[in-house]
Amino acid sequence: MRILLMITLAFSMMMAESTMIKDPKTNLIWEDNMHVSEVKITHIKAKIYCSELKLGDFDNWRLPTLQELLTIVDYKRYKPALVNGFNYSNKDTLYWSSTPYAKTSDEFWGVSFKDGATSNASETYDRYVRCVRDSQ
């Protein structure tokens, strides 16, 4: 019974670690689970998804800015151009940011973790989302 409890606790700790990644350079905490590599949604739905996300014991998630997304790009890597430590990523399309492309536009910036390129897209397009939160 004791061994089963230890295995259960170890598995629970591994699952908790694989759903969030803390970036020691920025102190931002990033969502890192299968959702970030499998689900494409519009920009409006991405903002809602992040604001309603409950991951770990936290419910203060948000859509990252373009600058925040760029902090997890590793330009020395390719497919994914993502810093070490992340387990999930879709390598071939944009991830939404909260940064508008232009003040009067319905377009927003995104980052591709294929190669770290940035691009804009209409808020009605389906793209991937990786939520972030501050560490406080």
C-alpha positions in Angstrom: 0.0 0.0 0.0 2.8 2.4 0.9 4.5 1.8 -2.5 1.3 2.5 -4.3 0.9 5.8 -2.4 4.5 6.8 -3.3 3.9 6.0 -7.0 0.7 7.9 -7.0 2.3 11.0 -5.4 5.3 10.8 -7.9 2.9 10.6 -10.9 0.8 13.5 -9.5 4.0 15.6 -9.1 5.1 14.8 -12.7 1.7 15.8 -14.1 1.7 19.1 -12.2 5.2 19.9 -13.5 4.3 19.1 -17.1 1.3 21.5 -17.2 3.3 24.6 -16.2 6.8 25.9 -17.0 8.4 28.7 -15.1 10.8 30.8 -17.1 13.6 31.8 -14.7 14.6 34.8 -16.8 11.2 36.5 -16.8 9.5 34.7 -13.9 6.5 34.1 -16.1 4.7 30.8 -15.8 3.6 29.2 -19.0 0.9 26.7 -19.8 2.5 23.5 -21.2 0.1 20.7 -21.9 -1.5 18.9 -24.8 -4.0 21.7 -25.3 -1.2 24.1 -26.5 -0.3 21.7 -29.4 -3.7 20.4 -30.4 -6.4 23.1 -30.2 -6.7 26.0 -32.7 -9.2 28.8 -31.8 -10.0 32.4 -32.8 -8.3 35.3 -31.0 -11.6 36.1 -29.1 -11.9 32.5 -27.9 -8.2 32.5 -27.0 -8.6 35.5 -24.7 -11.7 33.9 -23.1 -9.9 30.5 -22.8 -6.9 32.1 -20.9 -9.1 34.2 -18.6 -11.1 31.1 -17.7 -8.2 28.7 -17.4 -7.7 27.0 -14.1 -4.4 25.2 -14.0 -2.7 24.0 -10.9 -4.1 26.2 -8.1 -4.2 29.3 -10.3 -6.9 31.1 -12.2 -5.0 34.3 -13.2 -4.0 33.2 -16.7 -4.0 35.5 -19.6 -3.0 35.7 -23.3 0.6 36.7 -23.6 1.9 39.8 -25.3 4.1 39.5 -28.4 7.2 40.4 -26.3 6.4 37.7 -23.8 6.0 35.0 -26.4 9.3 36.0 -28.0 11.1 35.4 -24.6 10.5 31.6 -25.1 11.8 31.5 -28.6 15.2 29.9 -29.1 16.5 31.0 -32.6 19.3 28.4 -32.4 16.6 25.6 -32.6 14.2 24.7 -35.4 10.9 22.8 -35.2 10.5 23.8 -32.4 12.3 27.1 -32.0 11.4 26.9 -28.3 13.6 27.1 -25.3 14.4 23.8 -23.6 11.9 22.6 -20.9 8.7 22.9 -22.9 7.1 19.6 -23.8 4.3 20.7 -26.0 4.2 22.8 -29.1 2.7 22.9 -32.6 5.7 23.6 -34.8 3.9 24.8 -38.0 1.6 27.6 -37.2 1.1 30.8 -35.2 0.4 31.2 -31.5 -1.8 34.1 -30.6 -0.5 37.1 -28.7 -2.6 39.9 -27.1 -0.7 42.5 -29.1 -2.7 44.3 -31.8 -1.1 44.5 -35.2 -2.5 48.0 -35.8 -4.7 50.2 -33.6 -7.7 50.2 -35.9 -7.3 46.6 -37.1 -8.9 43.3 -36.2 -5.5 41.6 -36.6 -3.1 40.5 -33.8 0.5 39.5 -33.8 1.5 35.8 -33.4 4.7 33.8 -33.1 5.5 30.6 -34.9 7.5 28.1 -32.9 8.7 26.5 -36.1 11.4 29.1 -36.5 10.5 32.0 -34.2 9.0 34.1 -36.9 6.3 36.7 -36.1 3.3 37.4 -38.3 -0.2 39.0 -38.1 -3.5 37.3 -38.5 -7.2 38.3 -38.5 -8.8 37.7 -35.1 -11.3 35.4 -36.9 -8.6 32.9 -37.9 -7.9 29.8 -35.9 -4.5 29.7 -34.2 -2.9 28.0 -31.2 -2.8 29.5 -27.8 -0.4 29.2 -24.8 -1.5 31.1 -21.8 0.8 32.8 -19.3 0.7 34.2 -15.8 2.9 36.3 -13.6 4.6 34.3 -10.8 3.2 36.4 -8.0 
